[in-house]
Amino acid sequence: MAYFIDVIIPVPLQKLFTYSVTASESEFLKPGMRVAVPFGKSKIYTGIVFKIHNNAPTTYEAKEIQQILDEEPMVNQNQLLLWEWIASYYMCTLGDVMRAALPNPFILENETVVVRNMTKTIDESILKDDEFLVYEALHHQSSLKIHDISNILDKKNVLPVIKRLIEKEAISVEEEVYEKYKPKLVRYVKLHSNFSSEKSLQNLLEDLSRAPKQSDVVLSLFSISAKTKKPVKVAKLAEESGASSAIIKSLIDKGVLEEYYIQTDRVQYSGEETEDSKKLNTYQKTALAEIKSSFQDQNVTLLHGVTSSGKTEVYVKLIEEVIAQGKQVLYLLPEIALTAQLITRLQNYFGEKVAVFHSKYSSNERVEVWNNVLNNSPKAQIVLGARSSIFLPFNDLGLIIVDEEHEQSFKQFDPAPRYHARDTAVVLANLCLAKVLLGSATPSLESYFNAKQKKYGFVELKHRYNDVLMPDIELVDIKDKLKRKRMKGHFSDRLIEEMTDALKEEHQIILFQNRRGFSPIVECNTCGHSPQCPNCDVSLTYHQYRNQLRCHYCGYNMAMLQDCMACGSQDLDAKGFGTEQIEEEVKILFPNHNVGRMDLDTTRGKYGYEKIITALEQQEIDILVGTQMLTKGLDFRNVKLVGIMNADNMLNFPDFRAHERSFQLMLQVAGRAGRTEERGKVLIQTYNPHHNILQQVSTNNYIDMFNEQMNDRYNFKYPPVYKQIKIILKHKDYNKTETAAIWFAKSLRQVFGDFVLGPESPPIARIRNQFHKNILVKIPKQQSLSKTKEAIIKINNSFQSIKDFRSVRVILNVDNF
């Protein structure tokens, strides 16, 4: 009898591939194990076993697998079910999901490496042009990978060229399949076991008396091990004894010291647990009781708690109970900046049980967390992470907390799978029979709508912790201030007045401006020309600290211009303003205070966030200017004033969620003010103070905003009333994109009629030399979602089979908001 396995390979193909295995292999293999399999003519991939069966594939001959890589499954049954759901719901392939889910080192690939043939000198005149390019490149680099060669030659299929070069004996090929994860080893030393008796030790010290430096090392070793009772690191010993590593090495060579290695985890917890976790106040206790009772008949509960109402403490109490039952907890956060602050808070309560997982961690650190979660280790009972941690292999999940559930960062936009972590969390909890708690001060309309429809439980926390008052929100009309000449740069007299007062009382200030860089547009005053990005349809943003113009879409940059590119005039003017310009102006207005800036440019490293947040917490920074990173649930004790520099550029954005987003953003920023005894103050500068949303923000009126926005959504058939799928087409040729989009939309209209919008060019129609066209499909509640997707996939397949359209890239984005 023949045995076969279906394997998921990390390539975006619809079907799974079947490989043949021997009888003994089929007994040993389980779904979720990794196997190395040959694919295509020369590739080797790491695949995940999906299913073991006896049915041979009908259309092709099943190849044999190369080797089995695991003793135990890497991916458990629930994960495989979740992967299937993601692939079908978000219209992508299991290969896409696998690539997103597994940390990189788990996915081995054969990186085919080409090296120059050193044994033979060849006559270069026999080489064709493309062959010569490769051959010459190998003189400068010792080896090249296949994709390097395709970059050099600028074409996809380079195998024929390589094949000809091998035939001419100019190059040779090495295959390497390698494990990318190496555990981190730390080098320790101890005294050699020969010197364990008193007498031998005495003799040793006498021998070493002629080498004072060496005897210092040995004595330091004694004093360190007496003090700490722990193994002694080589680095520590060198530091304490002031000896060079050469001296320690010579002692090891002599056989006086013995070196050994211990494998350590890269992510370690340092510090003691504190028993004193905060006592809940009556509101929090009520909320906690309500959440528990709603969990009895609901799997998902929405906690609507105003900013600074102490939601985290409620979470902590829930986590304590789940952990006491020996289950795991997943705590999802939208932004890495938040994790820094929360890690310390949670580690104070739970000590070593907290593991952290997000993209700023190296892949080796991620592998460690993965293994700890898989083995249900006590080090990973609570996982704190950004959206990707939804893919970890939980065996016994009891609770998922999605904090700041309204955040856009929970949605993945590129590459596929374009999943939303909040919605995926609900499905994962369903599979693991766990509960989900969504928390937010400004819930997304979808979640609030679900709570109103009794799909989710609903709990409110309306009072701030310690009964601190909600901040006082004031709207400043800058149109009026400009008329009366009361603006200094971008600061109104009101804002400067409040800032001066706050600084006098030694409080801190946060200024919010949702644009980074110095100014978004540089314009020539003579002819009106402004420098554009050559690859995208956007003007370049001026960054002063590097004195360059940058594109925020593709990263193109150039030095700041001295004179206009069009007419040569030197009268250039920077229009608009970003965080850098605000920072400059603040420094001029308040020269004696420390100003910090927090945006994508200043938080680039792994610890970029932590440095700035710590500086603010320790009050080294008086005024912090930043983009929306500032808004995400951070807790600063001493901030009294928050200034929003310009509320209008958020409101006037061409997106059906612009108003909801602005409301959420502004209330979240406002929530950073006055979190202790004193009432905070928020100033919002705007050209249009009578705008409904701004009025609702100033009175903190979520319900009004919800009703008004829902009214629009009903009228215009937008989520959460209708579901929607966005289809994006991209190609570098404008006409081809246009024709393809018209064809696609026409085919969709034949099925869905008027529920198809577009094709339409987005506000920025060209990015990285690719023209974009958008089509929107709206799906009414009563229409079957799965059938709709089937129809779209059918249309997409026939689209792909048209020769002219094959090069047009199609992106299907479900719930694209």
GUBAKOL-477148 format. One record per residue (C-alpha): residue in three letters; z, y, x. Coordinates in steps of 0.02 Angstrom, whole numbers, plus 50000, padded with zeros to 5 digits. Example, Ala and Ser with C-alpha at 12.3 -4.5 7.8 and 13.67 -1.06 7.14 Angstrom:
ala503904977550615/ser503574994750684/
This chain:
met500005000050000/ala499575017350065/tyr500855031450077/phe500475050050065/ile501395066550068/asp500925083549996/val501275097150122/ile501495116050102/ile500635124950246/pro500945143450283/val499175148650235/pro498705157250073/leu497745142949992/gln497945137849810/lys498105118949833/leu499305108549934/phe498625096750067/thr498875078150069/tyr499215068550231/ser499445050050257/val501065042750326/thr501645025350373/ala502825015350263/ser504325018350377/glu503945037050385/ser503825038050197/glu505555030250184/phe506285042350310/leu505455058250243/lys506235068650105/pro505535084050016/gly506015099550115/met505815092050289/arg504645099950415/val503165090450487/ala501845095750613/val500125092750538/pro498335095150600/phe497325107350495/gly495485111550506/lys494595107850668/ser495895112750796/lys497425120250716/ile499165112950706/tyr500385119850578/thr502165116750530/gly502175111150350/ile503545107450226/val503525090750135/phe503365094349950/lys503115077249875/ile502975059049932/his501795047749833/asn500465034049837/asn498915043149773/ala497535045949899/pro496605062549886/thr494915060549801/thr493875073849888/tyr494345071450071/glu495005058850194/ala496885061450221/lys497325064750403/glu498885057750483/ile500355069050520/gln500745072750703/gln502625071950706/ile504185074150599/leu505205089150654/asp506835087150559/glu508195074150534/glu508755082150372/pro507825093350246/met507755111650301/val507395117350125/asn508325110549975/gln507715105349803/asn508245121349716/gln507305131649843/leu505715121849816/leu505875124849629/leu506165143449662/trp504625143849774/glu503595136149636/trp504215148949511/ile503855163549630/ala502105156849666/ser501675155049482/tyr502535170949418/tyr501955182749556/met500235174649566/cys500255169849749/thr500225153149841/leu501625141849901/gly501015145250078/asp501335163950054/val503085160349991/met503445148450135/arg502935161750261/ala504085174450180/ala505535162450156/leu505715153750324/pro506305163150479/asn504885164050605/pro505545151650733/phe505465137850600/ile503585139650585/leu502765132750741/glu500945136550769/asn499755130950899/glu499395146750993/thr497855140851084/val497955148251258/val496425150851368/val496585152251558/arg495315155351696/asn494725140051790/met495425143151965/thr494685127652047/lys492895133352035/thr492035149852073/ile490585152551955/asp489045163251964/glu489345177451839/ser487495179951810/ile487415164251701/leu488635171651575/lys488045180251416/asp488785197351372/asp490165191151257/glu490625177151378/phe490715189551521/leu491905200751422/val493125186351400/tyr492925180551580/glu493245198051646/ala494775200351535/leu495495184451612/his495415192851783/his496645205851720/gln497765194151619/ser498305176751667/ser498025169751493/leu497335174851323/lys497675168351149/ile496305165351021/his496725180850921/asp496715191651080/ile494945185751113/ser494395189550936/asn495115207150961/ile494165209351124/leu492505203551049/asp492895211450880/lys492335196350779/lys493225182750684/asn492455166650743/val492595166150932/leu492675147250952/pro490805145550995/val491005158051138/ile492525148751204/lys491605132351187/arg490145138851292/leu491335145551424/ile492185128551435/glu490505119951454/lys490085131851597/glu491785127351671/ala492295145551679/ile493895143151581/ser495085129451528/val496155128051372/glu497995124051359/glu498785119551192/glu500585124051169/val501635120151018/tyr503355126651050/glu505055129050967/lys505395147550966/tyr507285146950937/lys508375145451091/pro510245145251061/lys511135158951157/leu512125151251300/val513545160451384/arg514025156051562/tyr515865152151595/val516805146751751/lys518385136951785/leu519275130651940/his518545114151999/ser519555098951944/asn519845094052128/phe521115108052140/ser522215103251994/ser523685097452102/glu524865110252181/lys524535104052357/ser522645105252350/leu522805122652275/gln523945128152418/asn522665121952545/leu521265130952454/leu522155147752458/glu522515145652643/asp520675141652676/leu520145156952578/ser521355168852666/arg519975171952795/ala518815177452652/pro519825190652560/lys518475194252430/gln518345175852381/ser520215173952366/asp520235189552255/val519025180852138/val520115165252126/leu521695175452096/ser520815185851962/leu520285169751878/phe522115164351869/ser522705180851799/ile521345181551666/ser521615163751606/ala523505166551604/lys523285182351498/thr521985176651371/lys522145157551369/lys520285157451330/pro518795151451434/val518305164451566/lys516555171951562/val515675174451728/ala515295192451678/lys517135195751640/leu517695188051805/ala516485198651906/glu517065214251816/glu518935210851839/ser518865205752022/gly517565218552071/ala516595204752157/ser514705203352159/ser513875188552074/ala513355182352248/ile515185179552295/ile515505169852134/lys513925159852165/ser514485155252341/leu516155149152271/ile515205138452146/asp514095131652286/lys515645127552389/gly516305117552242/val517835128552222/leu517295134752049/glu516345125051919/glu515145133451796/tyr514805127651617/tyr513965134451462/ile514555136251284/gln513315139351143/thr513875154551044/asp513305162250883/arg512415178650906/val513225186650756/gln515085186450776/tyr516505193750677/ser517805203050778/gly519405208850699/glu520845202750594/glu520915200050407/thr521965212550313/glu522975206650165/asp523065223850090/ser521515223549979/lys521515237949857/lys522475236149696/leu521345238349545/asn521695252449425/thr521755249449237/tyr519905253649209/gln519385241549345/lys520515227949276/thr519775230149103/ala518015229549176/leu518435213749274/ala519125205249119/glu517585210449018/ile516405203849151/lys517305187049153/ser517275185448965/ser515425190248957/phe515055176749088/gln515665163748963/asp514125165648854/gln512935175848965/asn512225171349135/val511825189349181/thr512945204449157/leu512535222649190/leu513955233449256/his513605251849224/gly514895260949329/val514785279449373/thr514655283849559/ser516285281149654/ser517095271549511/gly517605257549629/lys516285244449585/thr516475236449757/glu518305232249725/val517825223649562/tyr516515213649657/val517815208749787/lys518985201649655/leu517555191549578/ile517045185149749/glu518835179749785/glu518845168849630/val517145160949665/ile517615156949844/ala519265149449789/gln518205136649694/gly517315132749858/lys515645140349803/gln514475152149893/val514155170449849/leu512565180549879/tyr512795199449886/leu511105208349879/leu510895226149939/pro509345237149934/glu509495245550101/ile510025240250274/ala510975256550294/leu512185250550162/thr512545233950244/ala513315242450395/gln514645250550287/leu514935235750174/ile515065222850313/thr516615231450378/arg517365232750204/leu517035214650158/gln517565208150328/asn519215216950306/tyr519495206350151/phe518655189950194/gly518605189550384/glu517455176650456/lys516735170550290/val515445184550283/ala513685181650352/val512375195450360/phe510495193250341/his509165206750353/ser507585211950443/lys508395221650584/tyr509165205250645/ser508215195750778/ser507405179750719/asn508665169650819/glu510095177750726/arg509235173650563/val509065155450611/glu510935154550640/val511335161750468/trp510065149850389/asn510875134650470/asn512615140450422/val512105142650239/leu511195125950237/asn512705116650303/asn513865125950184/ser514845131450337/pro516425141850310/lys515565155550412/ala514315158750274/gln515245157850110/ile514755175650072/val513015181150121/leu512695199750127/gly510865203850138/ala509305213350092/arg507975206049975/ser507415191950092/ser509115183450085/ile508635177049912/phe507705163350007/leu509205156050100/pro509565137550067/phe511125138649960/asn511875121949913/asp513255127649801/leu512945145249739/gly514215152049616/leu513835170649601/ile512465183149644/ile512905201549648/val511435213549646/asp512135230449696/glu511145246349654/glu510005235349550/his508865250049502/glu508255251849681/gln506405251049717/ser506725242949886/phe507105226349798/lys505245224849763/gln504145218149902/phe502455226949909/asp501565219250057/pro501185205550105/ala501255192549965/pro502355185949884/arg502605202749797/tyr504245197449720/his505665207749647/ala507325201849719/arg508305206349562/asp507205196049446/thr507085181949571/ala508995181849585/val509125178949398/val507965163749413/leu508865157149567/ala510535158349478/asn509805148949332/leu509265134749447/cys510955134149535/leu511955136349373/ala512715152149446/lys513085169249370/val512275186049409/leu513115202949408/leu511965218149415/gly512865234049465/ser512255252049462/ala512745269749418/thr510975272749354/pro510315255949291/ser508445253149284/leu507715254849109/glu507255236249112/ser509045230349140/tyr509795242649018/phe508485237748889/asn508915219148916/ala510755223148895/lys510395232348733/gln509365217648670/lys510905206548705/lys509935196848836/tyr511225202348966/gly513075205448949/phe513565223748969/val515125231649044/glu515485250049077/leu516595258949204/lys516615277049151/his517985284149262/arg517945287749447/tyr519275279449555/asn520915289249556/asp520225299249409/val519265310849524/leu518145322249421/met516275319549422/pro515465332449537/asp515035349349465/ile513125350349462/glu512285367449467/leu510425371049453/val509755385149561/asp508125393349504/ile507175396549666/lys505715405049576/asp506935418449522/lys507775419149694/leu506095421449779/lys505655435749661/arg507295444349704/lys507075440749890/arg508675430649898/met508005415849997/lys508275413250182/gly506925400950231/his507175386550110/phe508975390850070/ser509485401049918/asp510955413049933/arg511985401549819/leu511735386749934/ile512185396650091/glu513735403650003/glu514345386249950/met513965379050123/thr514965392750208/asp516455389350094/ala516385370450120/leu516295372350309/lys517755384550306/glu518815371250222/glu518195358750353/his517255348250228/gln515585339950265/ile513905343450184/ile512405332650143/leu510685340550118/phe509345329950037/gln507475332250062/asn506315317850022/arg505035321350158/arg505205317550341/gly504375327350481/phe504345346150500/ser503005350950375/pro501745340550277/ile500255352350300/val499635363150442/glu498365375750383/cys497255388450469/asn497535405850395/thr495775411350439/cys494685397550364/gly495935386850267/his495555370650362/ser496985358250383/pro496935343150501/gln496665326750409/cys496975308850463/pro495325300650515/asn495825284050433/cys496675289750272/asp496415303050140/val497975312950186/ser498345328150289/leu499355325250447/thr501205329350450/tyr501855340350590/his503325332750687/gln504135346050793/tyr505265335650902/arg503765326750977/asn502595341550950/gln501295330750867/leu500375328050704/arg500665310950626/cys499975301150480/his501375292950379/tyr500205279550312/cys499355272050464/gly500345279450609/tyr498865289150684/asn499485303550791/met498815317750898/ala499575332350993/met499925347950891/leu498405359250889/gln498405376250975/asp496885382450881/cys495965377650721/met494745363150738/ala493525371350619/cys493455389650668/gly494455390750829/ser495665403750761/gln497435402750831/asp498255408350670/leu498945391450612/asp500285390550480/ala501405375750432/lys501565373850243/gly502875363950150/phe504455357250230/gly505245340950284/thr506935335450353/glu506565342050529/gln506245359650466/ile507825359550361/glu508795353650514/glu508065368050618/glu508495380950485/val510275374350466/lys510525375850654/ile509995394050647/leu511065397950493/phe512615388850554/pro512495388750745/asn514305383350775/his514225367150675/asn513535350150717/val511965345250621/gly511305327350607/arg509725320350531/met509465303350450/asp507695297750412/leu506465284650469/asp506215293550636/thr508045293850685/thr508565276450627/arg507295266050719/gly508405254050818/lys509455239450759/tyr511015250450763/gly510145266950720/tyr510975268050550/glu512695263350610/lys512725276950743/ile512355290650617/ile513495283850480/thr514925281650603/ala514685299250670/leu514805306050493/glu516325295450451/gln517225301150609/gln516765319050564/glu515735322350720/ile514335328750607/asp514685343350490/ile513005344250402/leu511875329150378/val510065331650327/gly509145316350264/thr507885307650153/gln508285295050016/met509185283850140/leu510685294850106/thr510705290949921/lys511055272449931/gly512875269349883/leu513635275650045/asp515445280650038/phe515935296150138/arg517685302550108/asn517525320350166/val515875326150091/lys516165340149968/leu514465348149946/val512765340349917/gly511195351049916/ile509535344849847/met508245355949931/asn506825353949807/ala506925343349651/asp505145346649594/asn504135336349716/met504975320649646/leu504705325149465/asn502865329249480/phe502325312549547/pro500885303249463/asp501855287749411/phe502565282549243/arg504265280149324/ala504345297049412/his505605304249290/glu506725288949287/arg506655288249478/ser507075306649500/phe508545304949382/gln509195290049479/leu508905298049648/met509745314449604/leu511255306549522/gln511445294749670/val511385309249794/ala512595318849685/gly513745303849688/arg514025306249875/ala515015322249839/gly516885323749813/arg517415305549816/thr519255309549850/glu520515321649771/glu519435337249767/arg518005339349647/gly516325339249732/lys514925351749706/val513055348349694/leu511705361649702/ile509955357149647/gln508595369549697/thr507105369349581/tyr505675380049517/asn505935373249343/pro507795372549296/his507415369449112/his506605352649144/asn507375339249032/ile507755327349174/leu508665340849273/gln509685345449121/gln510145327049097/val510625325549281/ser511725340849271/thr512695333649124/asn512635315949195/asn511885309949032/tyr511125292749059/ile510965288448874/asp509895303748835/met508765300048982/phe508635281848928/asn508175286148748/glu506915299448796/gln506065288548927/met506045273248813/asn505215283648680/asp503805287548802/arg503685269348855/tyr503495263748674/asn502165276848641/phe501165273548797/lys501455254748808/tyr502335253748976/pro503695242049040/pro504965236648984/val504065236748816/tyr502455229348887/lys502315219349047/gln501005224649172/ile499975217549313/lys499115228949437/ile497545223549525/ile497085232749684/leu495385231049767/lys495115236649946/his493595237850057/lys492975249450193/asp491365253250100/tyr491645265049954/asn490145259449850/lys490575241049868/thr492365244249811/glu491715254149664/thr490465240749607/ala491735226849631/ala493075236149533/ile491885239749389/trp491375221349382/phe493185215749384/ala493745227949250/lys492275223349139/ser492695204849149/leu494515208649109/arg494005219248959/gln493035204648886/val494685195248877/phe496005208648851/gly495035222648767/asp495905239448770/phe497415233448866/val496465236149029/leu496565253149114/gly495405258149255/pro494655255849378/glu495425271749446/ser495625278649622/pro497465280949670/pro498075298449725/ile497755293249905/ala496105284349889/arg495845279050069/ile497165271450183/arg496775264150355/asn494915266050321/gln495035255350165/phe494545262749997/his495705257749855/lys495355255349669/asn496705251149543/ile496565241649379/leu498055239849264/val498255225849137/lys499565228749002/ile500295213548916/pro501115215348744/lys502725205648710/gln501915193148592/gln500525188448714/ser500835173248824/leu501155178649002/ser500635162249082/lys498985161748986/thr498645179849036/lys498895175349218/glu497785160049202/ala496405171049133/ile496615183649275/ile496585169949406/lys494995162749327/ile494155179749336/asn494765181949514/asn494035164949563/ser492335168949491/phe492445185949577/gln492745177449744/ser491235166249717/ile490035181049707/lys489285183049879/asp489265202049881/phe491105203549835/arg491765190649956/ser492315203750082/val493255214249953/arg495115211149962/val495985208449794/ile497855210549775/leu498715204649617/asn500375213249593/val501445207349446/asp502765219749385/asn502095232249509/phe503485244949491/
